[in-house]
Amino acid sequence: MEFDLFISLITVAVLLLISAFFSASETALTAVSKVHMHTRQKQGDRRAEIVNILRSKKDRLIGALLLGNNLVNILASALATSVFIKIAGEAGVVYATMIMTLLVVIFAEVLPKTYALHHADSAALRLAPLIRIIVVIFSPITEAVAWIVRYCLKIFGVDISKVTAGSHLELLRGVIDMHHGPEEETRKQRAMLRSILELAEVDVSEIMIHRKNVAMINPDEPIADIVQAVLDSPHTRLPIWKDNPDNIVGVIHAKLLLKELNAHGGKASEIRIGEVAMEPWFIPDTTTLYDQLQAFRERREHFAIVVDEYGAFMGIVTLEDILEEIVGDIDDEQDISVPGVRRVTHNIYLMDGTVTIRDLNREFEWGLPDEEYSTLAGLILYESKMLPQVGQSFSFHGFRFDILRRQRNQITKIRILKDQGDSGPLPQA
């Protein structure tokens, strides 16, 4: 009799170990890094390939693990109950319930799952081959269970076949937001990674240099004045217009002009602008940054003229403009620094109306919406539904916007107070 009890207790212990195995497997295979497993599979790791195969059919995997886990837990509890009934009579049911609950929770659930959660990759690689066999063995039962589950859910109007896992881009954005490290360095890294993901969502119209800020060349001016204007400009490429500024007929490159000037012995009067000018490349303002970046690479170009749907000249976009959307401002020794943003205190800023929302979000991680507009002035016009007067203030999205200066119908200077509260008197512009 004592030998039978001993065997039963050993069996219960073994069943608890098997339950721990199923619990650890479930946690490890669901918490394992998909990226790491994908990389290891590409490197030829057979076990990583098995992990990816198992994860590709999660319903079968979870079904098999839950089936095995519940089977051994119920069997262990039933066996333990019979043992305690033999030892303590009917009170053994209470003892068995209390003891088995404690043993299952600690040694068959919490302990193995905690370990697997902190060693998910290594545990998944070790357990995957055996789990694959178990999944195959239990597959007829799990398929039947899955069919019953789907049928029952459909009765209540739930069709799980239409449920999607969500956008991979959204998952990437979530991972980027969770990236932590040294504050300033990590902020810049997050901004760069977010910008890369947004290249396919942002049009060139949102980052282009507006036509009113584009330096251009009139070919009817004296050639000496044109040469001097090109040499004085911080830009290497300048559009050429004919008759009116909307009629772009070419692009002049400073380097080509210098070559032509050198070829004529420095005599600017002998240069013919038409012979130096390059053909302009026109692109629609709805072109995405990703498409334009690919086009720049394919054409080996750095400069494009942006036009709207009617062919009207809107502005220019360069390769540097797109790269700056990823890495931030790229200033060289010829760039003219135009500080569109000035921090007055830790939460008060003076800004030009032409500052783009994307630049603000990237620099300060503010999260201002920019779906309907691209600049700070556009945000105020859209939200206020009016043309503000100097001195007016507006509050939205957790900020206060004070209109400091307006030129005709354009908002040119704005004061922004972040996180409204009692911050004392506001500085004047």
C-alpha positions as semicolon CSV with decimal commas, in nm:
position;residue;x (nm);y (nm);z (nm)
1;M;0,000;0,000;0,000
2;E;0,277;0,241;0,092
3;F;0,455;0,152;-0,232
4;D;0,142;0,241;-0,433
5;L;0,119;0,578;-0,257
6;F;0,488;0,642;-0,327
7;I;0,442;0,565;-0,698
8;S;0,137;0,791;-0,711
9;L;0,327;1,081;-0,552
10;I;0,617;1,030;-0,796
11;T;0,366;1,033;-1,083
12;V;0,213;1,358;-0,954
13;A;0,562;1,514;-0,939
14;V;0,636;1,402;-1,296
15;L;0,304;1,543;-1,417
16;L;0,386;1,874;-1,251
17;L;0,720;1,878;-1,434
18;I;0,541;1,813;-1,763
19;S;0,296;2,094;-1,679
20;A;0,592;2,322;-1,613
21;F;0,732;2,222;-1,952
22;F;0,410;2,321;-2,129
23;S;0,386;2,650;-1,938
24;A;0,745;2,744;-2,016
25;S;0,698;2,650;-2,381
26;E;0,387;2,865;-2,413
27;T;0,557;3,171;-2,265
28;A;0,887;3,124;-2,450
29;L;0,730;3,073;-2,793
30;T;0,495;3,371;-2,755
31;A;0,753;3,607;-2,603
32;V;1,042;3,512;-2,832
33;S;1,186;3,791;-3,047
34;K;1,056;3,754;-3,400
35;V;1,342;3,966;-3,529
36;H;1,608;3,751;-3,363
37;M;1,452;3,429;-3,488
38;H;1,426;3,566;-3,841
39;T;1,793;3,667;-3,834
40;R;1,905;3,329;-3,698
41;Q;1,699;3,146;-3,959
42;K;1,868;3,347;-4,236
43;Q;2,200;3,242;-4,085
44;G;2,101;2,875;-4,119
45;D;1,980;2,798;-3,766
46;R;1,743;2,501;-3,802
47;R;1,587;2,544;-3,459
48;A;1,507;2,908;-3,531
49;E;1,330;2,795;-3,846
50;I;1,119;2,553;-3,637
51;V;1,032;2,837;-3,398
52;N;0,916;3,052;-3,689
53;I;0,711;2,767;-3,833
54;L;0,538;2,713;-3,498
55;R;0,469;3,086;-3,457
56;S;0,325;3,109;-3,807
57;K;0,030;2,897;-3,686
58;K;-0,023;3,031;-3,338
59;D;-0,375;2,891;-3,303
60;R;-0,249;2,535;-3,346
61;L;0,051;2,601;-3,122
62;I;-0,148;2,753;-2,835
63;G;-0,419;2,490;-2,871
64;A;-0,172;2,204;-2,840
65;L;0,011;2,360;-2,544
66;L;-0,311;2,438;-2,357
67;L;-0,446;2,092;-2,427
68;G;-0,132;1,925;-2,296
69;N;-0,107;2,157;-1,997
70;N;-0,467;2,112;-1,889
71;L;-0,450;1,738;-1,946
72;V;-0,153;1,685;-1,713
73;N;-0,285;1,934;-1,453
74;I;-0,623;1,763;-1,433
75;L;-0,459;1,419;-1,421
76;A;-0,216;1,530;-1,149
77;S;-0,499;1,683;-0,943
78;A;-0,716;1,373;-0,979
79;L;-0,430;1,145;-0,881
80;A;-0,333;1,365;-0,584
81;T;-0,695;1,369;-0,467
82;S;-0,713;0,989;-0,467
83;V;-0,387;0,974;-0,270
84;F;-0,505;1,218;-0,003
85;I;-0,845;1,045;0,024
86;K;-0,663;0,723;0,103
87;I;-0,453;0,904;0,364
88;A;-0,707;1,137;0,527
89;G;-1,046;1,014;0,413
90;E;-1,300;1,257;0,272
91;A;-1,102;1,552;0,412
92;G;-0,833;1,456;0,163
93;V;-1,027;1,639;-0,109
94;V;-0,971;1,970;0,073
95;Y;-0,606;1,891;0,139
96;A;-0,550;1,787;-0,223
97;T;-0,717;2,104;-0,355
98;M;-0,510;2,335;-0,135
99;I;-0,178;2,159;-0,189
100;M;-0,219;2,102;-0,565
101;T;-0,331;2,461;-0,620
102;L;-0,018;2,582;-0,443
103;L;0,210;2,341;-0,630
104;V;0,057;2,411;-0,970
105;V;0,064;2,790;-0,930
106;I;0,422;2,803;-0,802
107;F;0,603;2,518;-0,976
108;A;0,392;2,456;-1,286
109;E;0,293;2,812;-1,377
110;V;0,472;3,108;-1,219
111;L;0,823;2,962;-1,189
112;P;0,857;2,816;-1,542
113;K;0,682;3,114;-1,705
114;T;0,901;3,362;-1,521
115;Y;1,214;3,181;-1,633
116;A;1,089;3,149;-1,992
117;L;0,992;3,516;-2,003
118;H;1,346;3,626;-1,910
119;H;1,515;3,368;-2,136
120;A;1,260;3,355;-2,416
121;D;1,499;3,317;-2,711
122;S;1,720;3,045;-2,566
123;A;1,425;2,857;-2,413
124;A;1,229;2,867;-2,738
125;L;1,525;2,731;-2,937
126;R;1,570;2,440;-2,693
127;L;1,202;2,351;-2,665
128;A;1,090;2,403;-3,025
129;P;1,183;2,060;-3,171
130;L;0,988;1,869;-2,905
131;I;0,696;2,111;-2,918
132;R;0,672;2,062;-3,292
133;I;0,620;1,688;-3,239
134;I;0,355;1,754;-2,974
135;V;0,172;1,996;-3,204
136;V;0,163;1,733;-3,480
137;I;0,034;1,465;-3,240
138;F;-0,238;1,690;-3,098
139;S;-0,328;1,852;-3,430
140;P;-0,648;1,647;-3,493
141;I;-0,783;1,742;-3,152
142;T;-0,671;2,106;-3,170
143;E;-0,825;2,145;-3,518
144;A;-1,155;2,010;-3,387
145;V;-1,138;2,242;-3,087
146;A;-1,055;2,539;-3,311
147;W;-1,354;2,460;-3,534
148;I;-1,585;2,446;-3,231
149;V;-1,445;2,777;-3,102
150;R;-1,493;2,951;-3,436
151;Y;-1,847;2,816;-3,467
152;C;-1,941;2,929;-3,116
153;L;-1,794;3,276;-3,178
154;K;-1,988;3,309;-3,504
155;I;-2,307;3,244;-3,311
156;F;-2,228;3,562;-3,115
157;G;-2,137;3,753;-3,432
158;V;-1,758;3,730;-3,398
159;D;-1,563;3,623;-3,708
160;I;-1,198;3,579;-3,610
161;S;-1,100;3,510;-3,972
162;K;-1,141;3,884;-4,037
163;V;-0,916;3,990;-3,752
164;T;-0,574;4,114;-3,864
165;A;-0,255;4,142;-3,670
166;G;-0,225;4,514;-3,749
167;S;0,021;4,722;-3,943
168;H;0,388;4,631;-3,922
169;L;0,463;5,002;-3,950
170;E;0,260;5,067;-3,638
171;L;0,454;4,795;-3,458
172;L;0,780;4,954;-3,567
173;R;0,663;5,295;-3,448
174;G;0,576;5,142;-3,114
175;V;0,919;4,985;-3,084
176;I;1,082;5,319;-3,172
177;D;0,881;5,499;-2,903
178;M;0,994;5,238;-2,649
179;H;1,361;5,294;-2,735
180;H;1,541;5,436;-2,431
181;G;1,891;5,555;-2,360
182;P;2,082;5,881;-2,307
183;E;1,812;6,148;-2,343
184;E;1,951;6,371;-2,620
185;E;2,111;6,089;-2,819
186;T;1,800;5,870;-2,796
187;R;1,571;6,157;-2,896
188;K;1,772;6,210;-3,214
189;Q;1,773;5,839;-3,291
190;R;1,396;5,816;-3,247
191;A;1,347;6,121;-3,471
192;M;1,562;5,969;-3,748
193;L;1,388;5,633;-3,734
194;R;1,041;5,790;-3,737
195;S;1,138;6,007;-4,034
196;I;1,250;5,703;-4,234
197;L;0,912;5,535;-4,178
198;E;0,729;5,854;-4,282
199;L;0,908;5,902;-4,615
200;A;0,629;5,721;-4,800
201;E;0,360;5,929;-4,627
202;V;0,495;6,283;-4,675
203;D;0,463;6,475;-5,003
204;V;0,740;6,697;-5,139
205;S;0,501;6,994;-5,104
206;E;0,546;6,967;-4,727
207;I;0,925;7,008;-4,730
208;M;0,994;7,202;-5,051
209;I;1,145;7,550;-5,055
210;H;0,851;7,774;-5,140
211;R;0,874;7,978;-5,460
212;K;0,888;8,308;-5,272
213;N;1,209;8,191;-5,101
214;V;1,375;8,053;-5,415
215;A;1,666;8,251;-5,560
216;M;1,625;8,262;-5,940
217;I;1,807;8,398;-6,243
218;N;1,661;8,625;-6,513
219;P;1,855;8,553;-6,834
220;D;1,772;8,900;-6,971
221;E;1,996;9,067;-6,714
222;P;2,355;9,152;-6,806
223;I;2,569;8,839;-6,811
224;A;2,820;8,992;-6,569
225;D;2,539;9,050;-6,316
226;I;2,420;8,690;-6,363
227;V;2,768;8,548;-6,305
228;Q;2,811;8,762;-5,996
229;A;2,469;8,659;-5,862
230;V;2,553;8,290;-5,907
231;L;2,891;8,330;-5,739
232;D;2,738;8,523;-5,448
233;S;2,460;8,269;-5,393
234;P;2,505;7,999;-5,124
235;H;2,328;7,756;-5,360
236;T;2,495;7,559;-5,638
237;R;2,184;7,529;-5,856
238;L;1,952;7,816;-5,947
239;P;1,637;7,808;-6,164
240;I;1,625;8,028;-6,473
241;W;1,297;8,198;-6,566
242;K;1,187;8,365;-6,887
243;D;0,927;8,643;-6,925
244;N;0,778;8,575;-6,579
245;P;0,897;8,389;-6,266
246;D;0,642;8,110;-6,322
247;N;0,804;8,016;-6,652
248;I;1,108;7,807;-6,551
249;V;1,315;7,734;-6,862
250;G;1,633;7,589;-6,715
251;V;1,866;7,539;-6,421
252;I;2,214;7,682;-6,395
253;H;2,485;7,500;-6,201
254;A;2,757;7,715;-6,044
255;K;3,026;7,461;-6,128
256;L;2,930;7,448;-6,496
257;L;2,924;7,828;-6,505
258;L;3,273;7,842;-6,355
259;K;3,399;7,595;-6,615
260;E;3,248;7,807;-6,891
261;L;3,397;8,120;-6,739
262;N;3,739;7,954;-6,722
263;A;3,707;7,836;-7,082
264;H;3,659;8,198;-7,196
265;G;3,956;8,325;-7,002
266;G;3,743;8,486;-6,734
267;K;3,549;8,699;-6,982
268;A;3,192;8,685;-6,859
269;S;3,063;8,877;-7,162
270;E;3,142;8,581;-7,389
271;I;2,929;8,335;-7,193
272;R;2,591;8,229;-7,332
273;I;2,357;8,132;-7,049
274;G;2,149;7,913;-7,280
275;E;2,455;7,697;-7,349
276;V;2,530;7,653;-6,980
277;A;2,177;7,595;-6,852
278;M;2,052;7,242;-6,786
279;E;1,703;7,114;-6,866
280;P;1,467;7,161;-6,569
281;W;1,313;6,852;-6,412
282;F;0,952;6,907;-6,313
283;I;0,778;6,688;-6,055
284;P;0,421;6,704;-5,913
285;D;0,379;6,838;-5,561
286;T;0,201;6,513;-5,461
287;T;0,516;6,302;-5,508
288;T;0,610;6,128;-5,182
289;L;0,955;6,174;-5,034
290;Y;1,026;5,803;-5,074
291;D;0,941;5,807;-5,445
292;Q;1,138;6,127;-5,498
293;L;1,441;5,988;-5,316
294;Q;1,435;5,682;-5,543
295;A;1,395;5,909;-5,846
296;F;1,695;6,120;-5,739
297;R;1,902;5,803;-5,711
298;E;1,792;5,663;-6,047
299;R;1,843;5,989;-6,236
300;R;2,151;6,085;-6,036
301;E;1,996;6,425;-5,986
302;H;1,995;6,653;-5,681
303;F;1,743;6,920;-5,784
304;A;1,380;6,923;-5,903
305;I;1,116;7,189;-5,980
306;V;0,786;7,131;-5,798
307;V;0,462;7,215;-5,982
308;D;0,097;7,178;-5,887
309;E;-0,179;7,001;-6,080
310;Y;-0,211;7,300;-6,314
311;G;0,160;7,312;-6,389
312;A;0,218;7,627;-6,184
313;F;0,559;7,669;-6,024
314;M;0,534;7,591;-5,650
315;G;0,894;7,565;-5,536
316;I;1,201;7,343;-5,548
317;V;1,312;7,030;-5,367
318;T;1,665;6,895;-5,341
319;L;1,824;6,570;-5,234
320;E;1,958;6,752;-4,930
321;D;1,604;6,853;-4,831
322;I;1,497;6,488;-4,822
323;L;1,808;6,375;-4,638
324;E;1,750;6,650;-4,381
325;E;1,407;6,500;-4,318
326;I;1,590;6,190;-4,194
327;V;1,903;6,317;-4,023
328;G;1,801;6,673;-3,938
329;D;1,949;6,997;-4,067
330;I;2,269;6,962;-4,268
331;D;2,448;7,295;-4,248
332;D;2,764;7,358;-4,446
333;E;2,989;7,663;-4,462
334;Q;2,773;7,820;-4,734
335;D;2,436;7,777;-4,565
336;I;2,253;8,083;-4,439
337;S;2,131;8,017;-4,087
338;V;1,767;8,126;-4,045
339;P;1,661;8,051;-3,687
340;G;1,289;7,995;-3,726
341;V;1,262;7,883;-3,363
342;R;1,396;8,056;-3,054
343;R;1,349;7,914;-2,706
344;V;1,279;8,190;-2,452
345;T;1,226;7,975;-2,143
346;H;1,185;7,603;-2,086
347;N;0,826;7,615;-2,215
348;I;0,799;7,939;-2,415
349;Y;0,913;7,975;-2,778
350;L;0,917;8,246;-3,044
351;M;0,866;8,104;-3,393
352;D;0,822;8,209;-3,754
353;G;0,493;8,114;-3,911
354;T;0,675;7,923;-4,185
355;V;0,828;7,672;-3,942
356;T;0,697;7,327;-4,036
357;I;0,505;7,111;-3,794
358;R;0,722;6,814;-3,888
359;D;1,036;7,002;-3,780
360;L;0,875;7,092;-3,447
361;N;0,758;6,738;-3,381
362;R;1,099;6,598;-3,468
363;E;1,292;6,854;-3,265
364;F;1,074;6,862;-2,952
365;E;0,867;6,540;-2,989
366;W;0,546;6,741;-2,948
367;G;0,314;6,526;-3,159
368;L;0,122;6,815;-3,320
369;P;-0,109;6,696;-3,601
370;D;-0,003;6,786;-3,956
371;E;-0,249;6,602;-4,179
372;E;-0,428;6,914;-4,307
373;Y;-0,138;7,163;-4,312
374;S;0,240;7,171;-4,305
375;T;0,342;7,493;-4,127
376;L;0,277;7,649;-3,788
377;A;0,077;7,930;-3,953
378;G;-0,130;7,667;-4,133
379;L;-0,206;7,495;-3,803
380;I;-0,336;7,819;-3,651
381;L;-0,547;7,903;-3,957
382;Y;-0,695;7,554;-3,966
383;E;-0,778;7,534;-3,597
384;S;-0,900;7,894;-3,556
385;K;-1,108;7,891;-3,877
386;M;-1,017;8,258;-3,928
387;L;-0,738;8,497;-4,020
388;P;-0,610;8,602;-3,675
389;Q;-0,528;8,957;-3,579
390;V;-0,208;9,061;-3,402
391;G;-0,259;9,020;-3,027
392;Q;-0,507;8,734;-3,052
393;S;-0,438;8,408;-2,867
394;F;-0,558;8,054;-2,927
395;S;-0,532;7,738;-2,721
396;F;-0,537;7,387;-2,865
397;H;-0,340;7,060;-2,850
398;G;-0,196;7,157;-2,510
399;F;-0,037;7,482;-2,634
400;R;-0,119;7,853;-2,635
401;F;-0,046;8,042;-2,956
402;D;-0,007;8,422;-2,940
403;I;-0,006;8,610;-3,271
404;L;0,277;8,864;-3,250
405;R;0,320;8,976;-3,609
406;R;0,129;8,956;-3,937
407;Q;0,229;9,076;-4,283
408;R;-0,078;9,127;-4,497
409;N;-0,255;8,790;-4,479
410;Q;0,047;8,593;-4,361
411;I;0,122;8,510;-3,996
412;T;0,493;8,577;-3,955
413;K;0,570;8,561;-3,582
414;I;0,410;8,348;-3,311
415;R;0,475;8,295;-2,943
416;I;0,402;7,945;-2,813
417;L;0,344;7,850;-2,452
418;K;0,365;7,475;-2,390
419;D;0,164;7,311;-2,111
420;Q;-0,044;7,605;-2,001
421;G;-0,028;7,710;-1,642
422;D;0,083;7,994;-1,424
423;S;0,420;8,073;-1,580
424;G;0,423;8,442;-1,498
425;P;0,423;8,726;-1,749
426;L;0,515;8,626;-2,104
427;P;0,829;8,778;-2,261
428;Q;0,779;9,018;-2,547
429;A;0,910;8,949;-2,897
